[in-house]
Amino acid sequence: MAHPKHKISKSRRDKRRTHYKATAPTLATCSNCGTTVKYHTVCPECGYYRGKQVIEKEIAL
């Protein structure tokens, strides 16, 4: 195994890790009900995905 010749300081190590930036998930609007939905997921409100009903949702009475 390789061994480092010099200690890397915490600040120098952390500078190397700063390039990652957390991004918010891309959102789309549901084609059936118009609510905001995360891409590639079934709409939690109406149960539609890509124009087809995937999950049977009960209507609140």
CNS distance restraints for C-alpha pairs under 8 A (distance, minus, plus):
assign (resid   8 and name CA) (resid  12 and name CA) 6.45 0.50 0.50
assign (resid   8 and name CA) (resid  13 and name CA) 6.36 0.50 0.50
assign (resid   9 and name CA) (resid  13 and name CA) 6.16 0.50 0.50
assign (resid  10 and name CA) (resid  14 and name CA) 6.01 0.50 0.50
assign (resid  11 and name CA) (resid  15 and name CA) 6.10 0.50 0.50
assign (resid  12 and name CA) (resid  16 and name CA) 6.64 0.50 0.50
assign (resid  13 and name CA) (resid  17 and name CA) 6.90 0.50 0.50
assign (resid  14 and name CA) (resid  18 and name CA) 6.59 0.50 0.50
assign (resid  25 and name CA) (resid  38 and name CA) 6.79 0.50 0.50
assign (resid  26 and name CA) (resid  38 and name CA) 6.20 0.50 0.50
assign (resid  26 and name CA) (resid  39 and name CA) 6.28 0.50 0.50
assign (resid  27 and name CA) (resid  36 and name CA) 6.38 0.50 0.50
assign (resid  27 and name CA) (resid  37 and name CA) 5.59 0.50 0.50
assign (resid  27 and name CA) (resid  38 and name CA) 4.59 0.50 0.50
assign (resid  27 and name CA) (resid  39 and name CA) 5.76 0.50 0.50
assign (resid  28 and name CA) (resid  36 and name CA) 5.67 0.50 0.50
assign (resid  28 and name CA) (resid  37 and name CA) 5.33 0.50 0.50
assign (resid  28 and name CA) (resid  38 and name CA) 6.10 0.50 0.50
assign (resid  28 and name CA) (resid  39 and name CA) 6.07 0.50 0.50
assign (resid  29 and name CA) (resid  34 and name CA) 5.30 0.50 0.50
assign (resid  29 and name CA) (resid  35 and name CA) 5.46 0.50 0.50
assign (resid  29 and name CA) (resid  36 and name CA) 4.57 0.50 0.50
assign (resid  29 and name CA) (resid  37 and name CA) 5.75 0.50 0.50
assign (resid  30 and name CA) (resid  34 and name CA) 4.58 0.50 0.50
assign (resid  30 and name CA) (resid  35 and name CA) 5.39 0.50 0.50
assign (resid  30 and name CA) (resid  36 and name CA) 6.29 0.50 0.50
assign (resid  30 and name CA) (resid  37 and name CA) 6.27 0.50 0.50
assign (resid  30 and name CA) (resid  43 and name CA) 6.67 0.50 0.50
assign (resid  30 and name CA) (resid  48 and name CA) 7.81 0.50 0.50
assign (resid  31 and name CA) (resid  50 and name CA) 7.68 0.50 0.50
assign (resid  31 and name CA) (resid  51 and name CA) 6.63 0.50 0.50
assign (resid  32 and name CA) (resid  46 and name CA) 7.60 0.50 0.50
assign (resid  32 and name CA) (resid  48 and name CA) 6.97 0.50 0.50
assign (resid  32 and name CA) (resid  51 and name CA) 6.97 0.50 0.50
assign (resid  33 and name CA) (resid  45 and name CA) 7.77 0.50 0.50
assign (resid  33 and name CA) (resid  46 and name CA) 6.83 0.50 0.50
assign (resid  35 and name CA) (resid  43 and name CA) 7.94 0.50 0.50
assign (resid  35 and name CA) (resid  45 and name CA) 7.58 0.50 0.50
assign (resid  37 and name CA) (resid  41 and name CA) 7.24 0.50 0.50
assign (resid  37 and name CA) (resid  42 and name CA) 7.83 0.50 0.50
assign (resid  37 and name CA) (resid  43 and name CA) 6.01 0.50 0.50
assign (resid  37 and name CA) (resid  44 and name CA) 7.86 0.50 0.50
assign (resid  40 and name CA) (resid  49 and name CA) 7.94 0.50 0.50
assign (resid  41 and name CA) (resid  49 and name CA) 6.90 0.50 0.50
assign (resid  42 and name CA) (resid  47 and name CA) 5.83 0.50 0.50
assign (resid  42 and name CA) (resid  48 and name CA) 5.79 0.50 0.50
assign (resid  42 and name CA) (resid  49 and name CA) 4.88 0.50 0.50
assign (resid  42 and name CA) (resid  54 and name CA) 7.43 0.50 0.50
assign (resid  42 and name CA) (resid  55 and name CA) 7.99 0.50 0.50
assign (resid  43 and name CA) (resid  47 and name CA) 4.97 0.50 0.50
assign (resid  43 and name CA) (resid  48 and name CA) 5.49 0.50 0.50
assign (resid  43 and name CA) (resid  49 and name CA) 6.42 0.50 0.50
assign (resid  45 and name CA) (resid  57 and name CA) 7.98 0.50 0.50
assign (resid  46 and name CA) (resid  55 and name CA) 7.90 0.50 0.50
assign (resid  46 and name CA) (resid  57 and name CA) 6.33 0.50 0.50
assign (resid  47 and name CA) (resid  53 and name CA) 5.85 0.50 0.50
assign (resid  47 and name CA) (resid  54 and name CA) 5.75 0.50 0.50
assign (resid  47 and name CA) (resid  55 and name CA) 4.64 0.50 0.50
assign (resid  47 and name CA) (resid  56 and name CA) 6.39 0.50 0.50
assign (resid  47 and name CA) (resid  57 and name CA) 6.29 0.50 0.50
assign (resid  48 and name CA) (resid  52 and name CA) 5.39 0.50 0.50
assign (resid  48 and name CA) (resid  53 and name CA) 4.28 0.50 0.50
assign (resid  48 and name CA) (resid  54 and name CA) 5.53 0.50 0.50
assign (resid  48 and name CA) (resid  55 and name CA) 6.85 0.50 0.50
assign (resid  49 and name CA) (resid  53 and name CA) 6.35 0.50 0.50
assign (resid  49 and name CA) (resid  54 and name CA) 6.35 0.50 0.50
